[in-house]
Amino acid sequence: MNRKRKKQSREPVDNFGKFVPNALIIFVITIFLYDIFFYTEHWPFSSHRMYSTLIGPTHVKNEVYMVTPEGEIPMDVNMHLKPIGRSRLTYLLKNTVRMRDKRAVDEVLASLAQIYERNRAEHDEEWPEMIGINVYRLQWELDPELRNLEYPRKTRMLGFQFQ
Amino acid sequence: MSTSTDHTLGPWNRYWFTPKSAGALGIARIYFFAAMSIMLWEHNVGLWADMTQVVWWPIPLFRNLGLSQVSPDNAALLHFAFKLCLIFSCLGFLTRISTASCTLMALYIVGLPNCYGGKIGHGYTLPLILMGIFAFSDSGAAWSIDNLIRKKFARDPKPAASGRYNWPMKLMLVTFALVFFGAGYSKLYRSGLEWIFSDNFSNLLLMHQYDRPVPLDWGVWIAKQNWLCVLMALMAVVFELGAPLGLINNYLKAFIFGSLLLMQIGIWLLIGVKFTPYFFCYPLLLPWQRVSDFLESLDFSWLDGKEAR
């Protein structure tokens, strides 16, 4: 393969050709700065505030357990409830509980069960049969030695048994 | 436009519209859409069809456009069209249409999960915005099937260097800088200096040990070293707030964005939060112009079955 250098010609952009790029540049910068300084969200633009609040010495998380004929086992949310994922499930459950509507809670849990069954079918039903779902709130006081890792304060938040 | 306006806008025009070859943008397009294909190939919104509409709380984009959950059949069709557009965008075939379609479909596909349950994800927002920039740019002018087709009809198919190939790469860099600046600013705005000088960082490291297995357990040791936690938190905020300095020149760009990349790798190793979409986007900051210049200096006439002179 031979090397060959060519001098490239230059073509300036006229004002008309600059109009759309300029409009886009100004739009992107303005909306970003607006979201950052006014602390708003215009998805996909955002102030990217993740982890910006102070984290205290207490940690809380929700854990979903499936009830099987053999007993209760924790769910691998990312796998069993694909495409929901762990962090989205936490918000989903928190906000559902806040609705204080028993029917809404039952519908959400039934949806989760349906998603589990669909994923289970894709795995040739190797996964256990689910006859109910329980959601627990796990709470820890953060310990630098992690001595209490296996011993959270556990409170049942939601429960659902299938007919 | 008057001379005085030209003078006032001189630095602006120089920054965004200094002529550059089309090659850098073309190669960046190939990389970006290949990376997006890997990342978004399996994103099928049909999987959300089983979710109850009780928790359908659409984000403003969806609410204002009246978008809703599509049926599984339509989702399959959408998924197929999206994958096709990703491939076309990567190869540079009907580039304007394919990159624009890709962006619109990606907004729907990535945005839909945010409408369920009230969690708005930000992991994919950077690639979405970058994809939008490609959609508005003339990224198919080089290293594309479109260009090969043009070759058949034009005597000199190589596009002249132009500012139209420069601004998209610059705007991508600015987008990176604004994302990180926003992250740094919101830490100080919401929590003040306490974010750096309190137990916050130590608690952050420990909290994730309770959540999931993390790649390295060093976070537990670091959490006990108060000075190190303060130093790491300080560096995170300084580099995030300083991201716009990376726009000044290539050395600062390499230093600041290289440091931010290392910071995000560190976050993944210490607390298990992986910024995969960002990792896919960082290579866009590489000096593609040099790669393009090198590739363009090679003689590919043997491809046409002609002897090089």
Interface residues (C-beta under 8 A of the other chain):
Chain A: M1 N2 R3 K4 R5 K6 Q8 S9 R10 E11 P12 V13 N15 G17 K18 V20 P21 N22 L24 I25 V28 I29 F32 L33 D35 I36 F37 Y39 E41 H42 W43 P44 F45 S46 S47 H48 R49 M50 Y51 S52 T53 L54 I55 G56 P57 H59 K61 K82 P83 I84 R86 S87 R88 L89 T90 Y91 L92 N95 T96 R103 A104 E107 V108 A110 S111 Q114 I115 R118 W140 L142 D143 P144 E145 L146 L149 P152
Chain B: M1 N13 W16 F17 P19 S21 N44 L47 W48 D50 M51 T52 V54 V55 W57 I59 P60 L61 L107 V110 G111 P113 N114 Y116 G117 G118 K119 I120 G121 H122 Y124 T125 L128 I129 I133 F136 K158 P159 A160 A161 S162 G163 R164 W167 P168 L171 V174 T175 L178 V179 F180 F181 G182 A183 Y185 S186 K187 Y189 R190 S191 E194 W195 S198 D199 N200 S202 N203 L204 L206 M207 Q209 Y210 D211 R212 V220 A223 K224 E296 S297 L298 D299 F300 W302 A308
